[in-house]
Amino acid sequence: MHWIHYLETNPEVKTFDFTSECDWDGDHLWVVDVILSNGTRINHQVGRGAEENGELIALQKGSWKDQASRLENRVFTDDDLQPFVKSSLHWLKAIGFAAALRNYEYPHQALILLEYFKQYKNGNLGQILKDLNVCEHEPAVILGLVARLAIKGHIQLDLADGSFGYRTRWIWSVKEY
């Protein structure tokens, strides 16, 4: 849940790297090095070992303590992740479509979609696929690009109540100045 909600689909996150995986006294946890789009670096600590009074238990015990103390640290417990279980599961399909396009850019189709989003401001995915400028392209590519553009923050997808599909609502989220 952490990976989907706080990393993969968060447009503020530029890169992330799972730097450590630890077991202490039966508690399993991960440390993730996160770089935000503004350049800020944060350590995320995720797992049952992170829950003890919100303290960074593993970071304090681990050999990476010196590096971690220089970074902002954020602890994620089960309580932090619970509200996002449903929507995170719905994001898996969208992430799959975006991942299928890995290493391919499709600049022409991406520009068509960005113009469509800018013009219409909101709608659902089925409407996009029926548009005359869009429907001449492979639907799987279009859906992958929609997911990619949502992950980058150009649009917001409403995946709170349903999986990624033709009825998924979208909203243009780029602020124009």
N, C-alpha and C positions, 0 to 999 in steps of 0.2 A: 504494500500500500504506500509506503514511504517513497519508493522509487517512482511510482506513477504520479502521485499527487504533488510531492514536494520537489521532484527533480525533473523527470521526463516531460511532463506537461506544463511546467512552470516557465513562462517566457522570460522571467527574470534570471533564470539559471543559464549561464553560458556553457559551462562544462562541469562535470563531476567525475570523481574517481573513487571507487571503493578501495580505501587504502589499507584497512585492517579488518580482520575477522577474529574474534576472540571468544574463549570460553573461560569463565571464572565461576567456580562454585556452582556449576550447573546452569549459569546464565550465559546465553549466547547473544553476542552483539556485534555490530559493525560500526566502523568509523568511515565516514565519507567526506572527502575533501571537495568542497563546492566553491566554484568561482561564479559570482554573479555578473550580469552584463555591465554593471558599473565598476567592475574590477575588485569588489570586496571578496575576500576569502573567508569561508566559514567551515568549521568542522561540524558535521552532523553525527550524532551518536544515536544509534537505533538499536533497540532490543531490550530484552528483559533486564539486563544488567544496568540499563540506564535509569531504571525506575527508582532506585533507592534514594529517596528524598530529593529527586531531581539533580543529584550530583553526577558528575562525570566520572563514575567509578572506574571504568576501563582506562580512560585517559590518565587518571591519576596513578593507576597501577602499571600502565604500559610503558614500553621503552620509547614511545613517541611523545611522552609527556612534555618535553621541552618545546617541540614544534607546536603542539596543541595549545600550550599556554600563550603562545604569541598570536593565536587566531581567536576570532569569536567562535564560541562553541554553542551549539543548540542541541538539546536533549529531546528525543522523541520517544514517548511512552505509548503503550497500547491505547491509553485514553486519548492521546493526540491523534492517533490514526483511525480510531473507531468511526468517527463521523464521515470519513471519506471512503469506507469500504465499498459501498454500493456504486458510487460514481467512478471509483478507480477501476472496478471490474468492467464497467461500461466503456472505459477508455481503452481497454486491451484491444478491442477490435480496430479502433481508429489507429492505435500505435502499430498494429499489424499492417494496415494499409500503407502507413507512412514508411515503415521499415522495408516494405517490398520495393520502394523507390530508392533505397539507399544507393549512393554512388551515381544517381541520375538526377539531372537538374530540371528538365522540361521547362525552360524559361518562357517559351511562347504560351504554353498552357497556364503557367503560373500568372503571367501578366493578364491573360483573359479572365482568370478567376479574380484577381485583385480588382480589375475594372468592374466586374460583376458585383463584387462585394461593396465597392465604393458607390456604385449606382443604386443598388437596392437596399443597402443597410441591414437587412435582416430577411429571414425566410427559412426554408428547410432544404435539405440536400436534394430531395426529389425535384424541386423547382430548378435548381442549378443544372441538373442533368438533362432537363427538358429544354433549356435555353438554346436557341439556334446557334449561338457562337460556341457553346460548350459541347453540345450533343454530338458534334462530329469527331470528338476525341474519345479514346477508350475510357469507359466509365471507371474502371479500376484505377487508372492513372489519375483521373479527376478526383476520385475519393481519396487517394493517397496524398495528392497535393492539398486537398481541403484539410486533411488531418495535419499535414506538415505546416500549413499556414496557421492552423489553430495552435499548434505547439509553439510556433514562433510568436504568437500573440496578435496576429492580424485580425483574427476573428475569435469569438468565443463560441464554443459548442455547448449546448444544453444536454448533458449526459447524466443529469441527476436521476431521471426516471426511466431512461431507456438506453439501449445499446446504440452504437453508431450505425445509422442506416438512413434510408430515404426520408423518414419522418423526423430525423434529428434537426432541431432548430439551431440556427446560427445567428449571430449578431456581429456586425462590423465593430471592431474595437480600436481602430487606429484613430487617434485624435488628430484632427486637421487644424492647423493654425493659420 
